[in-house]
Amino acid sequence: MGTNALILSGGGARAAYQAGVLQAVADILPDLHNPFPIICGTSAGAINATAMAAHPGEFRAAALDLAKTWRSLEMDQVFHSDWWSLISGAFRAGASLFNDGVGKDRPVSLLDNTPLREFLKTVIPFENIQKRVESGDLEALCITALGYNSGDSVSFFQGNETLRGWRRYRRVGTPSEITVEHLMASSAIPAVFPAVPLKREYFGDGAMRQMAPISPALHLGADRVFVIGVSGNRNPVHWGRRGKIPPKHSPSLAQIIGQMFNSAFIDALEGDIEHLERVNALLELAAQDRCEKTLHLRPVDTLIISPTKELDKIAGRKIKHMPKSLRFFMRKTGATAKGGGSAAASYLLFTHEYCNELMELGYQDAMWSREKIEAFFADE
C-alpha cells in the first residue's frame, strides 16, 4: 500500500466542482478515516486543499463541510462587486500602464478580493494544520504560488520534520507555516486579483508557470495520486467539437483572456498527467528496479476525475445571475456565450446557481467513476 496524495488544481469558481467530487468520495466510502496524508493545492484548489487539511474531523466530515461552505458562498465574500470598486479597479489598472508608481502602495488589480481574506480566516482553522501533522494524520500540505520577481513556481509545504525542500528548473519547494496569505497568493488570478507579498517577493496565482503540477506531491513522498481537475479536456466526447464551428467575428477580449486562463490553469496539469502516464507505461516495459536506482523513476498510480461537461457552456448560461455591475463589464468585454468569452466568466462566477451546478456535476462524475474509486482505495 502506497502513500496517497490529493491534488486539487486551480480555476477560480470552477473549484466548486472539486467539492462535489470529494463529497461523492465520502459517500462512496463513508468509513474512510484519512485517505490523503498528502494534500496539494494550486490557485482556488489551494483553498479547498487547506480546508480539507485543517479540518479537525475525519475525511467525511471535512468533505461535507467543504461542500456546505461552497453552497453558502456569496460573491461578495470573494470580492467587491459594486460599481465603485469595479470602476476604481479598472481605472487604477489602466493608469498603471502609463505610470508604474500607481501600484507602489497597493498592488494593482481589476477586482478587490479583501473580503476573501477575512472569509478564509473565519472558515479555516489554520492552527489545526500543525496539530494534524503532529498527530500523524497529515504528512504534508502543499500550496503553490508564482514568484513575480524570481519567476519561480514555489511550493510552500507544511509537514513532518523528515521532509526536505527541493530545487529544480523554475520549481522550488520550501517548508513554511501555511497561512491565509499563502492562499491569497496562490489564488491571485493575474491582473484580476492583487499580488501578495510573501517573504521577499510578490506572489501570484500558482497555476502560472507550474510546469509539473503533480511533481510537488511526488517530492513529498506520494506514489499514488488522486487528481481532481476542472477541465473537460480529458473527455474524448469534447475533442471533436472544438474548431469546427466557424467564428462569427474576430475573438473578443474576454475570449482571448479565457484562452489565456485555460492555458495557465488547465493545460499544464493535462500535460503533466499525460507525461506521468507515459512514464508509467515505459516502466511496465523496462526493468523497474533498475529505473528506480539509475533514473530515480518509480511507477505512480493515478486516478483522475474531471468534468464530463464543458464548464464554459454552463458559465454562459449562468452569467445572468451575476450582479449588474459585473454583467456590464462582462458584456462589454465579450465575456458572454454570444461573445465567445464565457471561459473567462467561468473563473469569476461565484454565484449559487453556477457553483451548485458544478458541485452537482462533480458529484455525478465521481459516482459514475464509483468502481474506479473503490478500486483505488481498496487497500485502505
Secondary structure, DSSP 8 states (H G I E B T S, - for coil): ---EEEEE---GGGGHHHHHHHHHHHHHSTT-S-S-SEEEEETHHHHHHHHHHH-SS-HHHHHHHHHHHHHH--GGGTS--SHHHHHHHHHHHHHHTT-TTTTSSS---SS--HHHHHHHHHH--THHHHHHHHHTS-SEEEEEEEETTT--EEEEEEE-TT---EEETTEEEEE----HHHHHHHT--TTTS--EEETTEEEE-TTTT-S-TTHHHHHTT-SEEEEE-S--TT-GGGGGGTT-S--SSS--HHHHHHHHHHIIIIIHHHHHHHHHHHHHHHHHHS-HHHHHHHT-----EEEEE--SS-HHHHHHHHGGGS-HHHHHHHHHHT-STTTT-HHHHTTT---HHHHHHHHHHHHHHHHHTHHHHHHHTTT-
